[in-house]
Amino acid sequence: MEDETLYERLLRYKKEGKDAVLVTAVEKKGEGPVAIGIKMLVSEDDEAIGTVGGGALEYHARERCKDIIKKRESKLERYLLNEEKIEVDNRSDMTTLPMKCGGVVTLFYEFIGVKNHIYLFGAGHVSKALGHVLDTMDFHLTVIDDRKEVLDVYPYGNRLVEKPFVQFIEEEGIKDGSFVVVCTPKHANDYHVINKILELGLSPKYMGMLCSSAKLKDYLKKTYDTFGEDVDLSNFYAPIGLDTGGGSPEEIAVSISSEILAVSHGKKGHLHMRETENGSHRYWED
């Protein structure tokens, strides 16, 4: 929207669940086309408003925003503005940029976004219990189901999408580094969701499928037949959730959310089942 101010756009991004970086010039020494406090907002799709002075500095800042969004963390960086090629001076904490000014500028990259994006495929009992738990945390929750009557009574989530599961993935994809929970009402739908993600080469950080051991064995056989034995299932978690021993929708929701948090925070040492060999489970340790 052309008439939006930077802050109006920031509010819109937050409402839409769109990740962005607010870049602010917090310090300047010497010459340079930068005023302290000047700001630029860059979204996950590289839409920008505002400026941090133009030229090589602004180009470099926009490129850095891509990495900031990917890592989902804020950062402070200093730049020396001279006519050398872009390179990192190993003797200091500054990056050299090809500008004639000769000054030093410090930019603060503030990540603006949720902790992460979670996609729930299926809006049944377990999904509803999981939505209840996740709704208390800073996740952006998208719930997909093709049953209007089920979505109409789903009380949680930032976005409810009435659409066939695979069609949603084909049309919108899955954000890189996000979390996918598959708990549709039919096993065939579960398989199709995971395999469509594999087929399109999408890169969620976590794909969890609600299933029994027998269902997992059947899924893996079909997946290996389709994609080959060397298919990358390193981000596939099934049966989903940490083994807490509970079997009610509410207990399963706690086990799933616990696993999501463990993966999100990079915690090690928990066990999860990834493959079935000769009818027995093999557990991998993160």
N, C-alpha and C positions, 0 to 999 in steps of 0.2 A: 504494500500500500504506500503510494508515493508521499502522502501527507503525514505519515507516522513520524513521531519523534523516536529517538533511540530508545527511550524508556517505554514508550507505548509498544514498540516492537518487542522489547524484552518481555513485557507482560503477556503479549500474544504468544510468544514462543513458550513461555511457561504454561500457559493454558492449553496449548496444543501438545505439550510434552516434547517439544523440539529442543535438542541440545544446542548450546551456543557457548561462546567465549566472549567475555567483556574484557577488552584490552585497554589498559589505562597507562598513560605516561606518568610515572610517579616521581621521576627525577631527571634532571638534565644538567650537564656540566659543559661549558663551552658553547660553540655554535651548533645550530641545527634547526630544522624546520618543525620543531616540536615545542608545544607549550605544556607545562606541567598541568595535569588534570584532563588533557584531551583524551577522547575515548573513541573506540571503534567496537562495534558488536558484529561478530561473525557467527553465522549459524552452521549447523551440521551439513547443509547443502551448499555452503560457501556463499551464501547471501550476506552482504555486508552493508552496514550503515555507519556513518561517522568516519573518522580518520585519525591516524596517529602520525601524520606528517607527509605521507606520500612517498614516492620513490622506492628505493631498495628496502628501506626500513619497513614500509607498509606491506610490500610484497612478501618479505620474509615473515612478518607478523601473521599475515593471513595463512601462509603455509604452516607456521607453527601451530596455529589454531586447530588444524586437522589432527595433529598429534595430541594436543591437549584434550580434544573431544574423545579421541580413541582411548586415551589413558584415564579420562574422567578425573583429572586432578589439576589444581591450580599451580602456577609457576611464576617465579620472578626471574627476569633475564636482563643482562646489561649488554649494550651494543656500542662499539667504537665505530664512528662514521668516518671512513676514509676511502681512498680510491682502490684499495686492494680487493682481491677476489673474496667472495664469501668463504670464510674459514674460521675455525675455532682456534684461538690463541691458547695453546696449552700452558702458557705461563701465567694466565689470568683467568678470571671467570667471565671474560667478555667474548662475544662473537663479533668479528670484523665484517662490516658491510661496505659495499662500493659506493660511498657518497663523499663529496668533497668537503663537507662541513668541518670534520675534525673533532667534533664534540662526542660526548658520551651520553647515551640515553638509557634509562631503565624503564622497562615495561613490565606491568603486572598482568598476567593472563589469568583471569578468574573464570573457572569453569562454572557455567550456569546450566544446571540440569538436575535430573533425578539421579538417585543412586544407580539405577539401571532400569531397563525396559524388560517387562515380563509378558510373554504371550501365553494365555491359557486357551488351549484348543479343547473346547467342551465346557459346558456351563451346568453340569450336573451336580450331584451331591458333594463329591470330593472337591470339585472346582469351587463350589460355593463356600465350603468350609475353608479352603485355601485362600480364597479372596478375602474372607473375613480376617485371616491372620495378616496377609500381605497389605491389607488396607491400612494397617497401623504403622507401616514403614514407608520410607521415601522411595517407593518404586512406582513407575508408570505402568499400570496394568491394562492390557488389552485383552478382552475376552471375545473369542470367536465361536459362533455356533450357528447352524442353519435352522434351528428350531426357534421360531418367534415366541412361542408360548413359554419357553424356558428362559430366554433372554429378558422377556417382559417382567419376570419376577426376580431377576438377578440383582441383588442390592449393592454390589461393589464394583470397583473398577473405574478407570478414567475414560475408557472407551469400550462400548459394547458393539460388536459387529455381527449383523445377521447376514451370513454368507457361507457357502460351502467352504470347507476347510482348505482344500487344495487351491481353490480359486482365490482365496485371500492371499496365499503365499505367492501365487503366480502374478497377481496384480500389485501387491504391495511389498512383497519380500519380507525379510526379517532383518532387523538392525544387527550390524556386526557387534559381537560381544554381549549380546542380549541373552535372556533365559527363556527357554521354551518348555512348557509343561503340556504333555499330550495325555488327555483323559477324555476322549470322545466316547460316545455310547456304543461304538462298533469297533471291533478289532481292525477291520479293513481300513477304516478311517485313520486309525492310529498309524498303521503301516504307511499309508499314503502320505500323511503329514511328514513323518521322518524322512521317507524316501524322496519326497519332493525337495526337501531342504538339501539332501545329499545330491540330488540330480542337478539342482541349480547352483551348487557350489557355495551356498550361503554359509556364514560363519558365526553362528551363535556360540556363546561361551559354554552353554549348557543345554542339552536336550534330554529331558526326562520323560519316560513313558510309564504310565500306570499299567502294570501287567502282572500276571502270574509267571512262575518259572517256565511253565509249559508254553505259555504264549510267547515268552521271550525266545525260547528255543526255536519255535516256529518262525518268529520274525527274523532271527539271525540267519536261519537257513535260506529264507527267501531273499534277504538282503545280500548275502554272499553270492547267491545265484545271479542276482541282478547286477551287482557292482564289483564282484570279485572278492577273494579272500583278503586282499590288502586294503579294502575300503577303510577309511579313517573314521573310527568310532570312538576316538579318544575323548570326545566331549559328550558321549552318550551314556546316560545313567538309567539303568533298569535292572530289576524293579526299582522304581523311583523312591527316593527318600532314604534317610538313615534308618538303620534297623533298630527301632525303638521298641518293637514288640506289639504295638497297638494296631488294632484293625478297624476301628470306627472311622468315619469320614473326618472327624475332628482330630483324631490321633494321627491319621495319615497326613492331614494338612500340616500338623506340627512337624512331622518327620520330613516332609518335602521342603517346608520353609527353612528348616534347620540345615538341610543339605544345600539349598540355594545360598544361604548366608555363609556357610563354610566355603563354598566355591567362590562366592563374591569377594570374600575377605582373604582368599588365598591360603586358607588354613590347611594344614597337612595332618595326616595320621588317621583320618576317618576311612572306613572301608565302604566300598560300594561295589555292586556286582555289575560287570560289563559284558561278560561272555559266558556261554555255557559250552562245556566240552564233555562229550561222552555221557551226557545226561547229568553231569554234576556241575555245580557252580564254581566259577573261578572269581575270586574277589581281588580287585586291584586297590592298592593303597595310594591315596593322593599324597 
